[in-house]
Amino acid sequence: MQPKIEFGSEPSSEAKRAYTKARELFRMGKLAAARDAAETVIDCSPGFSSGRRLYADILIGCGQFSAARDQLQQALGLFPDSVERRRPIQLHLATAFVREGDLAGALRVLQSADFAPVEQLDLALLSQLGYLLTLCESHGSALQAFEAALRERPDDPLLLFNCAAANRAMGKLERAEVLYDRVLALNPDDWEAYKNRSDLRKQTPDHNHVRELQQRLSRADLPQVAKVQLHFALAKEYEDLGEYSASFDALQLGCGARRSGIDYQLDRDLSVMQGIADAFDKNFLDQPSVPESMGQEIIFILGMPRTGSTLLDRVLCAAGDVVSAGEPDTFARMLLREARRASDGRDGQNPILDAAENLNIAEVGSAYVRQLKTRAQLAGGRRIIDKNPMNFLYLGWIARALPGAKIIHLCRNPMDTCFAIYKTLFKSAYPFSYDQVEMAEYYCGYRKLMHHWKQIFPERVIDVHYERLVAELAREGRNLYQACDLAWSDRILDSYYRDHTGTATASAAQVRQPVYLTSVNKWQHYGKELIPMQEILRREGVDFDG
């Protein structure tokens, strides 16, 4: 049965034929032909809202985001007095913004009056609204949407999973565990739910899932994804119980299963980092047209993942007028877009380096600030944190584009850093993290590039050491606030971990408690097992024993 077609006005017969043709061509990936057919639809029946929405999807596929949004805005204009007809188009518009990487634009749409109150929305709208809000790091609003949806359909495994994830992001960990238990009761093959549930709290001898995980792993027909999720979950629970040898055995199996499914070549990443260091000297892209104040609203936290960035983010957000953007790829997207423009659309091996001095770095900075500043305003803040750790690759471009931004480099013991990354199951990022040698080699490449950046921009990089931060939070926090031109108050020591904003990072559970020292030198529980990692670091002169 075909889905019902929306009409702003009844389309002509020719428009209907062209619509069917455009839809089929789009499904086949023939974008140019699909675009031509969609243009015929609009020419014949300008008031056909489904035609404009299909045309918008085709334009998004072609990378023509502005034109796509224009089509959706015109579709919205067909229903000025019908909020029910506007809502799905608004969600479509928000999706277009997300696809472009403009989370500020998406949030403006999602926070419109058309979606208030959420209790009045139907199930399909609630589910899509919650999903988009999650992508936009608006976890509190996403939780409201998912909880409202769950009240309408309490035994839907997908809704239960999404609601559990939203509760986890907002620190409602007991509620999240109850929901994950319900997910697994309804769908025992939801492998990701096992791992997410294990991460919610420290497991104890009286309250753990080790036997259940072992039973699931004993199945002979387990798919690869199940082996990955279950072994990582089991490794986490064994570590909580102090059974380190069993934990590492499970971790090795999980990492091996994950790495076998990834097409990744470490040499390419190392070559990119070396290429950046070779090309970016003290005179590279030094364009006087960039105002010194550009980016003064922005605080970057970068380095390697799993080094305490979420903790640092919380400490800074406790200032009151600082909000977090999470880990967006906004700067990299805008830099790449400008590089392609400067290279006339040619895609070389490294378009950003290929564009060299032709880049308009001032435009990259101003476009980035517009998006992040809007996100700060929507969240009620004056300044905003971008804590995407991989921004270390673009530090030179950030420094040139945003002279007023603060750049914090978060450092941690090299072995603790490498092991913390190695034992974390990421959704898609950090493909180097599932092999000890690759992990250590990548770390050394990162370390060399950071050394280079500090030589080029000695006054710009603010080093913060994780071990000092957790041992002397008051002193280190005060120094950090001073470096970021923020006013320190001792009340921050009692408030940073009570923050009601959400986070979807791997540290979502840990940041809901005061700082602790138990993660310092944690790698030493696995000294013998981690010899391959240690040998690489020692070979490169990296000290991790001090």
LUMDRENKOL-512171 format. One record per residue (C-alpha): residue in one letter; x, z negated, y negated. Coordinates in steps of 0.001 Angstrom, whole numbers, plus 500000, padded with zeros to 6 digits. Each point is the difference from the previous one (the first is absolute). Layout:
BEGIN
AXZY ...
//
This chain:
BEGIN
M500000500000500000 Q501441501018496617 P500340497310497287 K497501500141497176 I501290501954497005 E499839498411496534 F498522502111497250 G500087499495496254 S497885503122500012 E498998502326502843 P502883502428500732 S499407503684500318 S500211501752503355 E503310501546498975 A501326496551499046 K498972498602503378 R501810502793501837 A503102499553497864 Y499864496228500546 T499953500413503780 K502879502477499800 A502068497749497704 R499458497007502279 E501127501916503090 L503049501419498249 F500918496507498751 R499764498604503527 M502324502789501166 G502536499112497295 K499613503327498174 L500002498430496563 A500350503062497780 A497086501788501688 A497963496780500025 R500602499574496274 D498765503527499311 A496841499389502025 A499395496660498269 E500324501658496594 T497236502387501080 V497824497001500870 I500443498526496519 D499481503358498266 C496719500536501855 S498658496430499812 P501733497771497421 G497547497173500732 F500821499823503722 S501745496625500255 S501192500412503588 G501589503286498970 R501960498263497264 R501069497236502371 L501219502487502591 Y501835501896497263 A501606496701498928 D501269499352503531 I501486503483500180 L501702499521496634 I501435496672501174 G501374501806503043 C501666502434497586 G501466497116497981 Q497814500826496977 F498825496449499361 S498936500367496385 A497798503001500832 A498550498084502977 R499083497051497804 D498367502380497531 Q497734501323502764 L499030496471501023 Q499311499005496403 Q497693502993499693 A498284498985503254 L499443496526498531 G498468501595496910 L497260501497502180 F498578496510500680 P500118498015496744 D497007497854500964 S500501499587503756 V502544497355500901 E499295500576503701 R501118503632499698 R502957499117497793 R501553497383502293 P501315502298502747 I501368502349497359 Q501711497080498257 L501631499035503298 H501071503612500415 L501531499894496514 A501836496760500799 T501322501599503188 A501343502912497941 F501863497563497747 V501441498206503057 R501131503285501545 E501842500767496774 G501571496542500003 D498149498903496852 L498734496589501096 A499153499032496419 G497633502961499737 A498436499096503349 L499491496382498949 R498281501027496784 V497457501917502085 L499562497286502640 Q499418497320497353 S497194501982498349 A496479498614499678 D498791502442502676 F501383497652502685 A498614496714498701 P498804497897501653 V501580500935503329 E497166498356501917 Q497736502898498963 L502230502655501591 D499284501479503409 L502333499563502957 A501819503323499694 L500701499472496305 L501188496441500562 S502438501074502701 Q501483502788497887 L500101497821496885 G501863497257501873 Y502492502493501401 L500768501539496597 L500290496594498323 T502507498992502681 L502104503081499285 C499904499024496316 E501287496468500803 S496704498519498762 H499694497731503016 G497499497500498598 S497472502714499193 A500695501695503334 L499227496728501775 Q496627499762498219 A499124503530501110 F501030499471503628 E498240496634500291 A496815501571498596 A500301502858502507 L500584497570502849 R496795498157499174 E498132503248500615 R501823500818503247 P501676496835501350 D501140501479503323 D501712503160498774 P503654499795501220 L501360502156497160 L498228497961497325 L501159496789501670 F503603501281500001 N499904501059496346 C498346496751498971 A502640498025501912 A502762501934498235 A498401499328496599 N499701496282500780 R503659499964501041 A501007501673496748 M498075497372498028 G501508497092501939 K496824499118501931 L501973499788503215 E497644497935502154 R497139502368499226 A502275502946500790 E500893498557503407 V496349499491500889 L499275503617499071 Y502947501379501970 D498802498015503028 R496598501680499619 V501638503414499697 L501875499479503259 A496931498626501794 L498154503208499109 N502935502389500392 P502888498633502080 D501895503254499411 D500386499467496249 W503738499482500362 E500748499478496320 A497627497033499914 Y502205498097502469 K503055500326497783 N498114499188496784 R498499496899501597 S503388498729501181 D501381500324496459 L497339497788498399 R501586496634500790 K502819498287501844 Q499047499831503649 T500233496647501803 P500303498962503672 D496330498986499962 H498686502953498002 N501510503417500702 H499200503348501603 V503074500463502198 R498125500101503309 E497396502396498638 L502706502323498671 Q501877499891503314 Q496808500897501846 R499365502971497730 L503586501190500456 S499643499876503790 R497625502977499928 A501539503052501627 D498358502593497757 L500910498622496577 P500432502618497289 Q503200499907497953 V498251498595496915 A498762497057502080 K503505499234501263 V501277499968496421 Q497320497717498583 L499872497598502953 H503765499595500317 F500386499318496276 A497163497459500196 L501590498322503016 A503413499889498298 K498447498276496972 E498231497388502129 Y503032499256502171 E502103499518496859 D497438497572498592 L500271498040503249 G503808499920499839 E500405502211503076 Y502550502251498361 S501312501852503036 A496488500977501103 S499189500916496412 F502945502372499735 D499230501623503357 A496475500785498791 L501309501174496635 Q502467502402501612 L497214501548502065 G497783500300496942 C502730501563497874 G500959502413502754 A496412501141500420 R499568500425496243 R503292501841499473 S499259502446502803 G496961501213498079 I501787500635496689 D501734503200498993 Y502726498590497763 Q503586500933499166 L502000497237498345 D502689502413498800 R497529501645497634 D499222496735498229 L503679499055499772 S500789503444498624 V497292499643497333 M501391496636498891 Q503520501382499811 G498734503038498104 I498321497777497445 A503181497992499446 D502089503174499680 A497684501603497435 F498870497065497875 D502845498988497711 K499910498164496683 N499052503151498076 F497382501331502409 L496571500369498338 D501038497940496988 Q497262501372497738 P499774498347496561 S496334500985499642 V498847497035502125 P498983496998497817 E501850496772500780 S496695498165500387 M498585502420502579 G498974498057503089 Q500135496530498481 E496753499185501841 I501585500679503392 I501934497724502363 F501534501687503030 I500921498062503142 L502071502163502324 G502571499849502764 M499286499866503714 P496657498962501518 R499500496526501514 T502279498319497464 G497398497833498255 S498477502468497539 T496450498725500524 L501152496422499285 L501789501152496851 D496930502017499007 R497839496860500298 V502418497900497979 L500001502544497167 C496219500490500099 A499580496253499518 A501010500593496371 G496346500863499377 D500320503315498179 V501955501766502761 V498154501862502755 S501205501849503068 A499613503686500837 G501186499348503546 E502306502642501444 P498842503311498487 D501959503214500337 T498966500961496455 F503468500399498498 A501297502100502885 R496909502229499882 M500330500608496275 L503725500607500232 L499484502535502783 R497186501731498099 E502203500381496915 A502919501167502161 R497857502749501495 R498849501041496537 A503598500099498797 S500958502094503036 D497034502391499618 G498411498652503151 R502979500723502264 D500423497420502746 G503639499541500951 Q501425497329502299 N499928497514497134 P497856501348497129 I500647496971497803 L503765500519500080 D499573503772499851 A498098499660496698 A502975498079498576 E500095500030496190 N496902502199499743 L497802496986500660 N497918498743497098 I500653496365500800 A498070498827496930 E496846501627501368 V500512498316503377 G500296496617498285 S497012500404497686 A497735501281502814 Y501065497107502239 V499374497431497251 R496543501422499307 Q498943499475503594 L501553496568500479 K498845498754496597 T496436501010500849 R500233498131503297 A501272496925498149 Q497104500156497541 L497434500440502774 A501432496876501668 G500040498025496731 G503781499970499588 R502483500866497284 R502913500797502310 I500076501352503535 I502309499865503014 D500916502995502146 K501590498575503128 N500520503104502086 P503387499190501562 M500912503672500441 N500179500420496244 F503675499095500476 L500466503698500781 Y498703500910496529 L501552497161498020 G502047502359497835 W496979502065499050 I497994496802499375 A502732498692497702 R500082503273498043 A496222500468499806 L499123496376499246 P502680498339497853 G497726497035499305 A499126499223503634 K501459497057501882 I501682500919503304 I500330497161502498 H502149500572503066 L499028497527502721 C502910499137502307 R500002498173503319 N502557499233502698 P500748503411501568 M499337498914503589 D496817498149499050 T498904503116498115 C500739502397502842 F498475497783502658 A496865499278497941 I499450503752499591 Y500847500696503651 K497367497588501287 T497244501254497689 L497580502669501171 F499295502224497006 K497052502344499834 S502011503085499067 A502902499111497712 Y503642499185500822 P500617502146503109 F503606498743500112 S498823496503500898 Y499436500271503758 D503603500463501148 Q502739497431499317 V502694502547499197 E497756502117497775 M498763496887498234 A503517498789499218 E501223503474499004 Y497097500452497594 Y500651496557498517 C503605500971499327 G498853503192498290 Y497608498008497824 R502735497499499153 K502392502760498889 L497350501596497805 M499118496675498378 H503705499426499291 H500042503403498308 W496933499209497874 K501554496746498823 Q503071501875498858 I497901502506498048 F497501497462498615 P501819496635500003 E497659498456497414 R496738501184501543 V499985498569503533 I498901496374500394 D501179498640503365 V497796497319501574 H501170498402503253 Y497304499003502484 E501941497020501363 R500457498523496507 L496376500697499108 V498568498029502929 A502572497186499707 E499761499533496207 L496708501540498937 A499778498123496698 R503488500963498821 E499920503565501291 G496452500518498779 R500884498812496514 N503010502349499887 L497902502890501223 Y497281499382497422 Q502606499953497267 A501473503289501208 C496520501561499987 D499082498599496549 L497272497781501447 A499155496420499069 W500706497555502838 S497796497008500818 D500550497480502785 R496339500429500980 I501084503278501584 L501619497986502801 D496571498758501067 S498005503171499358 Y501911503076501169 Y498904499708503647 R496387499260499064 D499622503403498336 H496584501462500803 T501116503623499837 G500537501827503266 T502922501642501748 A500041502291502994 T503750499740500672 A501570498577503146 S500337496674498129 A496270499598499340 A499784496818502089 Q503314498404498958 V499451500211496232 R497013497653500189 Q502308497010500448 P502802498446497919 V503542501312500427 Y501714499080503235 L503583500229501263 T499327500840503644 S500609503737499484 V503562499415498762 N502548500981502692 K497172500644502463 W501971502852501520 Q502409497466501522 H497428499195502701 Y500791503493501295 G503762500173499414 K500932501533503351 E497057502411500044 L500802501312496517 I503684500811500612 P499506503772499465 M498566499298496550 Q502780497559499145 E502735502419501083 I498769502703497607 L499837497580497068 R503465498594500715 R501444503496500322 E498697500765496486 G501381496753498577 V496604498340499539 D500256496201499980 F497080498150501581 D501631496785501215 G500295498287496624 
//
